[in-house]
Amino acid sequence: MTLFEEFQWRGLVFDATGETAEAVKTPLVVYAGFDPTATSLHVGSLVPLLQLRRCQLFGHTPIALVGGGTGMIGDPSGKSAERNLQTTDQIAENLAGMAKQLREYLDFDAGRTLRNS
């Protein structure tokens, strides 16, 4: 089964051009971004994380990009009237927690798969 067929089988493809199935046969670099606004990933991170894993299993290079600038803004969940700015120490702590979780899904030894920006 190819990566494209895997995504189709899982119901992850709604529409695609004819070239898409061919394009993902060659090794690609794929990424998903995660905001370090908490010490842990949340359930909304699971789908993109699993797609990165599947891509890696099919020979592609995944990049889990954990954003620093956006992480400083804080939790936008509406818990406060304004977003609380996070310190660089808080962001570093959040990044460490997320990196541990990301390592459970991605093979970091296969190449550079995590970058703090």
C-alpha positions in Angstrom: 0.0 0.0 0.0 1.3 3.5 -0.8 1.1 6.5 1.5 -1.7 8.0 -0.7 -3.6 4.7 -0.6 -3.2 4.6 3.2 -4.6 8.1 3.6 -7.5 7.2 1.3 -8.2 4.0 3.2 -8.3 6.0 6.4 -10.8 8.5 4.9 -8.3 11.4 5.0 -8.5 12.3 1.3 -11.5 14.3 0.2 -10.2 15.4 -3.2 -6.9 15.3 -5.0 -5.5 15.9 -8.5 -4.2 12.9 -10.5 -0.6 14.0 -9.7 -1.0 13.8 -6.0 -0.7 10.0 -5.7 2.5 10.1 -7.8 4.0 13.0 -5.9 4.0 11.3 -2.5 5.8 8.3 -3.9 9.1 10.3 -3.8 10.5 11.2 -0.4 9.1 14.5 0.8 9.7 16.7 3.8 6.4 17.2 5.6 5.7 19.3 8.7 3.0 20.1 11.3 3.2 23.0 13.7 2.4 22.8 17.4 2.2 25.8 19.8 3.9 25.3 23.1 1.1 26.9 25.2 1.0 24.0 27.7 3.4 21.3 29.0 1.5 18.7 27.0 0.1 18.1 23.6 -3.7 18.0 23.4 -6.1 15.8 21.6 -6.2 18.2 18.6 -2.6 17.5 18.1 -3.1 13.8 17.6 -4.3 13.8 14.0 -1.4 15.9 12.5 1.0 13.9 14.7 -0.2 10.6 13.4 0.0 11.9 9.9 3.6 12.8 10.5 4.2 9.3 11.8 2.6 7.7 8.8 4.7 9.8 6.5 7.8 8.8 8.3 6.9 5.1 8.1 6.6 5.5 4.4 10.0 7.0 4.0 9.3 10.8 4.2 11.0 13.2 6.5 8.6 14.7 9.2 9.3 18.0 10.9 7.4 18.7 14.1 7.7 22.5 14.4 7.1 23.8 17.8 6.7 27.6 17.5 8.3 29.9 20.1 6.8 33.2 19.1 3.3 32.0 18.9 3.8 30.1 22.2 4.6 33.4 24.0 1.0 34.6 23.4 -0.4 32.0 25.7 -3.6 30.0 25.9 -6.4 31.4 23.7 -9.1 29.2 25.2 -11.0 32.2 26.7 -10.1 31.5 30.3 -9.1 35.1 30.7 -10.1 38.4 29.1 -6.6 38.7 27.6 -4.1 36.1 26.6 -1.3 35.8 29.2 2.1 36.2 27.8 4.4 33.3 28.7 8.1 33.7 29.6 10.9 32.0 27.7 11.3 29.7 30.7 7.7 28.6 30.5 8.0 28.0 26.8 11.2 25.9 27.3 9.3 23.8 30.0 6.4 23.3 27.6 8.7 22.4 24.8 10.5 19.8 26.9 7.1 18.2 27.8 6.0 18.2 24.2 9.3 16.8 22.9 9.0 13.8 25.2 5.5 13.1 23.8 6.6 13.7 20.2 9.4 11.1 20.6 6.8 8.5 21.4 5.5 8.8 17.8 8.4 10.1 15.7 11.9 8.5 15.3 14.1 11.5 16.1 17.2 9.4 15.3 16.1 9.1 11.7 16.8 12.8 11.1 16.0 16.2 12.5 12.3 16.0 13.4 12.0 18.7 16.1 13.0 22.3 15.9 12.3 25.1 18.3 11.7 28.3 16.4 
